[in-house]
Amino acid sequence: MIAEFKEPVPEQEQQGRVDILIADDHPLLRQALRNVLEKEADFNIIAEAADGKEAIKLATELSPKVVIMDISMPGVDGLEATRQIKEKCPDTAILILTIYEDSEHILAILEAGASGYLTKSVFGEEVICAIRGVSAGETVLSSEVSKQVIGHAIRYKVKPLLTGSGEKLTERELLVLKLTARGLSNKEIAQKLDLSPRTVKGYLAEVFSKLGVSSRTQAVIYGLREGHLTVDDIE
């Protein structure tokens, strides 16, 4: 197990702090990520894991705000680790950082509960922004990954993970879904519609329930396939 346990942080300093677990089987990449992320005052690297099994154990014990996860790891891979972590720690956001760009990997890991998906061709500021996004409850996809998701939604029927209520979306719920599809955060949607972020969160919860999905990405995919959204809505 590779972990770093720090001295307790005073309560006033914990507000806004993002506790991060890095899970990757390459020690040099873990160190490179740590070097970049430790420069951010609100980021706190609480542990590292070299495989999925360690990631699950550490995430369960430490409840990090964000797990940065590779897909290809020995033993338990990133896909299974993501499933188990989301089952045990539903409030932990999973950000995938991997070499894979094919729709099979992308759709599988997003359906498993990942909040973000970046390829290892991005680094530095993009990763920092992605961490802030997923920790705030947003879905973060690189441009190439977004194209794969959209293309899959257009070509294939997407089944919701849950059983939806069958109710139609209201005009306001559909508008919130369209703004979500454009990549706006809850705060940005709230400002655009003159609502509170809490109200926007409530609208999204209703959208998820009606469509039978459990995340922003799944809602957009399903919305595209079922005609609630068009490709123009996400551009």
C-alpha positions as CSV (number, residue, x, y, z in Angstrom):
1,M,0.0,0.0,0.0
2,I,1.3,3.4,-0.9
3,A,-0.3,6.1,1.3
4,E,0.7,9.3,3.0
5,F,-1.2,10.2,6.1
6,K,-0.8,13.8,7.1
7,E,-1.3,15.6,10.4
8,P,-5.0,16.7,11.0
9,V,-5.9,19.9,9.3
10,P,-7.6,22.6,11.4
11,E,-11.4,22.7,10.7
12,Q,-11.3,26.3,9.2
13,E,-8.7,25.1,6.7
14,Q,-10.7,22.1,5.7
15,Q,-13.5,24.2,4.1
16,G,-13.0,24.1,0.4
17,R,-10.1,21.7,0.6
18,V,-10.1,18.9,-2.1
19,D,-8.7,15.6,-0.7
20,I,-7.3,13.6,-3.6
21,L,-6.3,9.9,-4.1
22,I,-4.1,9.1,-7.1
23,A,-4.5,5.5,-8.5
24,D,-2.0,4.6,-11.2
25,D,0.4,1.7,-11.5
26,H,3.2,3.9,-12.9
27,P,5.1,5.6,-10.0
28,L,6.7,8.2,-12.2
29,L,3.2,9.4,-13.4
30,R,1.9,9.4,-9.8
31,Q,4.9,11.6,-8.8
32,A,4.5,13.9,-11.8
33,L,0.8,14.4,-10.9
34,R,1.7,15.0,-7.3
35,N,4.2,17.6,-8.3
36,V,1.6,19.5,-10.3
37,L,-1.3,19.2,-7.9
38,E,0.6,20.0,-4.7
39,K,1.2,23.5,-6.1
40,E,-2.5,24.2,-5.6
41,A,-3.2,25.5,-2.1
42,D,-6.7,23.8,-1.9
43,F,-5.5,20.4,-3.2
44,N,-4.5,17.8,-0.6
45,I,-3.0,14.5,-1.9
46,I,-3.9,12.1,0.9
47,A,-2.8,8.8,-0.6
48,E,-1.6,6.9,-3.7
49,A,-2.5,3.5,-4.9
50,A,-0.7,1.3,-7.4
51,D,-3.7,-0.9,-8.4
52,G,-7.4,-1.0,-8.2
53,K,-7.5,-3.1,-5.0
54,E,-5.5,-0.6,-3.1
55,A,-7.6,2.2,-4.6
56,I,-10.8,0.7,-3.3
57,K,-9.3,0.1,0.2
58,L,-7.9,3.6,0.5
59,A,-11.0,5.3,-0.9
60,T,-13.2,3.4,1.6
61,E,-10.9,4.2,4.5
62,L,-10.2,7.9,3.6
63,S,-13.3,9.0,1.7
64,P,-11.4,11.4,-0.7
65,K,-13.3,14.1,-2.5
66,V,-11.7,13.0,-5.8
67,V,-10.0,9.9,-7.1
68,I,-7.8,10.2,-10.1
69,M,-8.0,6.8,-11.7
70,D,-6.1,5.0,-14.5
71,I,-8.1,2.2,-16.3
72,S,-5.3,-0.3,-17.0
73,M,-3.9,-1.5,-13.7
74,P,-2.8,-5.0,-12.5
75,G,-5.3,-7.1,-10.6
76,V,-8.4,-5.1,-10.2
77,D,-8.6,-2.6,-13.1
78,G,-9.9,1.0,-13.0
79,L,-13.3,0.0,-14.3
80,E,-14.1,-2.4,-11.5
81,A,-12.4,-0.1,-9.0
82,T,-14.7,2.7,-10.1
83,R,-17.8,0.6,-9.7
84,Q,-16.8,-0.5,-6.2
85,I,-15.7,2.9,-5.0
86,K,-19.0,4.5,-6.2
87,E,-21.0,1.8,-4.4
88,K,-19.0,2.3,-1.1
89,C,-18.4,6.0,-1.4
90,P,-21.1,7.6,-3.6
91,D,-20.0,11.1,-2.8
92,T,-16.4,10.5,-4.1
93,A,-15.9,11.8,-7.6
94,I,-13.9,9.6,-10.0
95,L,-11.7,11.4,-12.6
96,I,-10.4,9.0,-15.2
97,L,-6.9,9.8,-16.6
98,T,-5.9,7.2,-19.2
99,I,-4.5,6.5,-22.6
100,Y,-7.7,4.9,-24.0
101,E,-9.8,6.9,-26.3
102,D,-12.2,4.3,-27.7
103,S,-15.9,4.5,-27.1
104,E,-16.0,1.0,-25.4
105,H,-13.8,2.1,-22.6
106,I,-15.3,5.6,-22.3
107,L,-19.0,4.4,-22.1
108,A,-18.2,1.6,-19.7
109,I,-16.4,3.8,-17.2
110,L,-18.9,6.6,-17.4
111,E,-21.7,4.0,-16.8
112,A,-19.7,2.7,-13.9
113,G,-20.0,6.2,-12.3
114,A,-17.0,8.2,-13.3
115,S,-17.6,12.0,-13.3
116,G,-14.8,12.9,-15.7
117,Y,-12.6,11.3,-18.5
118,L,-9.4,12.8,-19.7
119,T,-6.6,11.2,-21.8
120,K,-3.0,11.4,-20.7
121,S,-2.2,13.7,-23.6
122,V,-3.6,16.5,-21.4
123,F,-1.8,17.6,-18.2
124,G,-1.2,20.5,-16.0
125,E,-3.9,23.2,-16.0
126,E,-6.5,20.9,-17.8
127,V,-6.2,18.3,-15.0
128,I,-6.4,21.0,-12.3
129,C,-9.6,22.4,-13.9
130,A,-11.1,18.9,-14.3
131,I,-10.5,18.2,-10.6
132,R,-12.2,21.4,-9.6
133,G,-15.1,20.5,-11.9
134,V,-15.7,17.0,-10.7
135,S,-15.3,18.0,-7.1
136,A,-18.1,20.6,-7.7
137,G,-20.4,17.9,-9.1
138,E,-19.8,18.6,-12.8
139,T,-19.1,16.1,-15.6
140,V,-15.8,16.8,-17.3
141,L,-14.9,15.3,-20.6
142,S,-12.1,16.2,-23.0
143,S,-13.1,17.3,-26.5
144,E,-12.1,14.0,-28.0
145,V,-14.0,12.0,-25.4
146,S,-17.1,14.2,-25.9
147,K,-17.1,13.4,-29.6
148,Q,-16.9,9.7,-28.9
149,V,-19.9,9.9,-26.4
150,I,-22.0,12.0,-28.8
151,G,-21.2,9.7,-31.8
152,H,-22.1,6.6,-29.7
153,A,-25.4,8.2,-28.6
154,I,-26.3,9.0,-32.2
155,R,-25.5,5.6,-33.6
156,Y,-26.7,3.3,-30.9
157,K,-29.7,3.0,-28.6
158,V,-28.8,4.0,-25.1
159,K,-30.7,2.3,-22.3
160,P,-31.1,4.1,-19.0
161,L,-29.5,2.4,-16.0
162,L,-32.6,2.9,-13.9
163,T,-36.3,2.7,-14.6
164,G,-37.5,6.2,-15.3
165,S,-40.9,7.6,-14.2
166,G,-42.1,8.0,-17.7
167,E,-43.1,11.6,-17.0
168,K,-42.4,14.2,-19.7
169,L,-39.8,16.9,-18.9
170,T,-41.2,20.3,-18.2
171,E,-40.1,23.3,-20.2
172,R,-37.7,24.4,-17.5
173,E,-36.3,20.9,-16.9
174,L,-35.6,20.6,-20.6
175,L,-33.8,24.0,-20.6
176,V,-31.7,22.9,-17.7
177,L,-30.8,19.7,-19.5
178,K,-29.8,21.6,-22.7
179,L,-27.6,24.0,-20.7
180,T,-26.1,20.9,-19.0
181,A,-25.4,19.4,-22.4
182,R,-23.4,22.5,-23.3
183,G,-21.1,21.9,-20.3
184,L,-22.4,24.6,-18.0
185,S,-21.9,24.1,-14.3
186,N,-24.8,24.3,-11.8
187,K,-23.6,27.8,-10.8
188,E,-23.4,28.9,-14.4
189,I,-26.9,27.6,-15.2
190,A,-28.2,29.3,-12.1
191,Q,-26.8,32.6,-13.2
192,K,-28.2,32.2,-16.7
193,L,-31.7,31.4,-15.5
194,D,-31.7,33.7,-12.5
195,L,-32.1,30.7,-10.1
196,S,-30.2,29.5,-7.1
197,P,-27.6,26.6,-7.6
198,R,-29.8,24.6,-5.2
199,T,-32.8,25.0,-7.4
200,V,-30.8,23.9,-10.4
201,K,-29.7,20.9,-8.5
202,G,-33.3,20.1,-7.8
203,Y,-34.2,20.4,-11.5
204,L,-31.4,18.1,-12.4
205,A,-32.5,15.5,-9.9
206,E,-36.0,15.6,-11.5
207,V,-34.5,15.1,-14.9
208,F,-32.4,12.2,-13.8
209,S,-35.5,10.6,-12.2
210,K,-37.7,11.1,-15.3
211,L,-35.1,9.8,-17.7
212,G,-34.0,6.9,-15.4
213,V,-30.3,7.9,-15.3
214,S,-27.9,8.8,-12.5
215,S,-25.5,11.3,-13.9
216,R,-25.2,14.4,-16.2
217,T,-23.4,12.4,-18.9
218,Q,-26.0,9.6,-18.9
219,A,-28.7,12.3,-19.1
220,V,-27.1,13.9,-22.1
221,I,-26.5,10.6,-23.9
222,Y,-30.1,9.5,-23.3
223,G,-31.4,12.9,-24.2
224,L,-29.7,12.8,-27.6
225,R,-30.9,9.3,-28.4
226,E,-34.5,9.9,-27.4
227,G,-34.8,13.3,-29.1
228,H,-34.9,15.5,-26.0
229,L,-31.6,17.0,-27.4
230,T,-30.1,17.6,-30.8
231,V,-26.4,17.9,-31.7
232,D,-26.9,21.6,-32.0
233,D,-27.8,21.8,-28.3
234,I,-24.4,20.7,-27.3
235,E,-22.4,23.0,-29.5
